[in-house]
Amino acid sequence: MKSATEGTISVTFVSAPDGAALTGGASGQRNLDLGPVSHAGSQTANVQVQKLPGHFVVSTKFGLSIQDGSHHTTTATILAALALPDFFYRYRLDGITLQTAPQLLQGQARVGPTVVHRLEIEVPTSITEKNSQLHNAIIVQIIPN
């Protein structure tokens, strides 16, 4: 996740009170630190693991703050997509399955307050430890209404 400003609209990713920690990265990039996770569970605060037949779901929350410096925009559309196709894991934001094509998350998001979103990653139990690293990014696009 990367915070950015375009025109008068800015987007900032923040830690949710009941979500995993966000860590800083290069050039404003933010990473959700889910820590080590397995079918047995997670030792990281605010990271949940739900066990299901054949897979498990890792979930946490994060905040998204949309601001308009000109104060002309009161709502915005939020879209999200995967940076790369992923054939092993299934990613969902607020229950919406992500793909490489942008998916509509929210059509009338309020500009100003921080809104909490839920990330879920479905992991097949057939994944071995050797192939278990996640190497993908989620692209969030904000369009002023």
C-alpha positions as CSV (number, residue, x, y, z in Angstrom):
1,M,0.0,0.0,0.0
2,K,1.3,3.4,-0.9
3,S,-0.1,6.8,0.2
4,A,-0.3,9.3,-2.6
5,T,-1.6,12.7,-3.5
6,E,-3.1,13.6,-7.0
7,G,-4.5,17.1,-7.5
8,T,-6.2,18.0,-4.2
9,I,-7.1,14.4,-3.3
10,S,-4.8,12.5,-0.9
11,V,-5.0,8.9,0.4
12,T,-3.3,7.7,3.6
13,F,-3.2,4.2,4.9
14,V,-3.3,4.0,8.7
15,S,-3.3,1.2,11.3
16,A,-6.8,0.3,12.6
17,P,-7.1,0.0,16.4
18,D,-8.1,-3.6,16.0
19,G,-5.9,-4.3,12.9
20,A,-2.4,-5.5,12.2
21,A,0.4,-2.9,12.4
22,L,1.3,-0.9,9.3
23,T,5.0,-0.6,8.7
24,G,6.7,2.1,6.6
25,G,8.5,1.2,3.4
26,A,10.4,3.0,0.7
27,S,8.8,6.1,-0.9
28,G,5.8,6.2,1.3
29,Q,4.8,2.5,0.8
30,R,3.0,0.9,3.7
31,N,3.0,-2.8,4.5
32,L,0.6,-4.7,6.7
33,D,2.7,-6.9,9.0
34,L,0.7,-10.1,9.3
35,G,3.7,-11.9,10.9
36,P,4.1,-15.7,10.6
37,V,0.8,-17.4,10.0
38,S,-0.2,-21.1,9.6
39,H,-3.2,-23.3,9.7
40,A,-2.5,-23.5,13.4
41,G,-3.0,-19.8,13.9
42,S,-1.2,-16.5,14.3
43,Q,0.9,-15.1,17.1
44,T,0.5,-11.5,15.8
45,A,-1.9,-9.2,17.5
46,N,-5.1,-8.4,15.6
47,V,-4.5,-11.1,12.9
48,Q,-7.2,-13.7,12.9
49,V,-7.0,-17.2,11.3
50,Q,-10.2,-19.1,10.4
51,K,-9.7,-22.8,9.7
52,L,-11.8,-24.3,6.9
53,P,-11.7,-27.6,5.1
54,G,-8.8,-27.4,2.6
55,H,-7.8,-23.9,3.4
56,F,-7.6,-21.2,6.0
57,V,-8.4,-17.5,6.0
58,V,-6.1,-14.9,7.4
59,S,-7.7,-11.5,8.2
60,T,-7.0,-8.1,9.6
61,K,-8.2,-4.6,9.4
62,F,-6.6,-1.3,8.2
63,G,-7.7,2.3,7.9
64,L,-8.0,4.4,4.7
65,S,-8.2,8.2,5.0
66,I,-9.2,10.2,1.9
67,Q,-8.7,13.9,2.1
68,D,-9.5,16.8,-0.2
69,G,-7.3,19.8,0.3
70,S,-9.7,22.0,-1.7
71,H,-12.8,20.9,0.2
72,H,-14.7,20.5,-3.0
73,T,-15.2,16.8,-2.9
74,T,-17.4,15.1,-0.2
75,T,-17.5,11.5,-1.5
76,A,-15.3,9.3,-3.7
77,T,-15.4,6.0,-5.4
78,I,-12.9,3.3,-4.1
79,L,-11.6,0.7,-6.5
80,A,-9.0,-2.0,-5.7
81,A,-7.1,-4.6,-7.8
82,L,-4.2,-7.0,-7.4
83,A,-0.9,-5.9,-8.9
84,L,-0.2,-9.4,-10.2
85,P,-2.4,-12.4,-10.9
86,D,-2.2,-14.9,-8.0
87,F,-3.0,-18.6,-8.6
88,F,-2.6,-19.8,-5.1
89,Y,-4.2,-17.2,-2.8
90,R,-7.5,-15.5,-2.9
91,Y,-7.6,-11.9,-1.7
92,R,-10.7,-10.1,-0.5
93,L,-11.3,-6.5,0.7
94,D,-14.6,-6.0,2.5
95,G,-15.8,-9.3,1.1
96,I,-15.0,-8.3,-2.5
97,T,-12.7,-10.8,-4.3
98,L,-9.8,-8.9,-5.9
99,Q,-8.5,-9.5,-9.4
100,T,-6.1,-7.7,-11.6
101,A,-9.0,-5.7,-13.0
102,P,-10.2,-3.0,-10.6
103,Q,-13.2,-4.0,-8.4
104,L,-15.7,-1.5,-6.9
105,L,-15.3,-1.5,-3.1
106,Q,-17.3,1.6,-2.3
107,G,-19.2,4.0,-4.6
108,Q,-19.9,6.8,-2.1
109,A,-17.0,6.7,0.5
110,R,-17.0,9.8,2.6
111,V,-14.0,12.1,2.2
112,G,-12.5,13.1,5.6
113,P,-13.0,10.4,8.2
114,T,-10.8,7.3,8.3
115,V,-12.8,4.3,7.2
116,V,-11.8,0.8,8.4
117,H,-11.5,-2.0,5.8
118,R,-11.1,-5.7,6.2
119,L,-8.5,-7.7,4.3
120,E,-8.9,-11.5,4.0
121,I,-6.4,-13.8,2.4
122,E,-7.5,-17.4,1.7
123,V,-4.6,-19.8,1.8
124,P,-4.9,-23.4,0.6
125,T,-3.5,-26.0,3.1
126,S,-1.7,-27.6,0.2
127,I,0.8,-24.7,0.1
128,T,4.2,-25.8,1.4
129,E,6.4,-23.6,3.6
130,K,8.9,-23.3,0.7
131,N,6.2,-21.6,-1.5
132,S,4.3,-19.8,1.2
133,Q,5.7,-16.2,0.9
134,L,3.2,-13.6,-0.4
135,H,4.6,-11.6,-3.2
136,N,1.8,-9.3,-4.4
137,A,0.4,-5.8,-3.8
138,I,-3.1,-4.4,-3.7
139,I,-3.7,-1.2,-5.8
140,V,-6.3,1.1,-4.4
141,Q,-7.7,3.8,-6.7
142,I,-9.7,6.7,-5.5
143,I,-12.0,8.7,-7.9
144,P,-13.6,11.9,-6.6
145,N,-17.4,12.0,-7.2
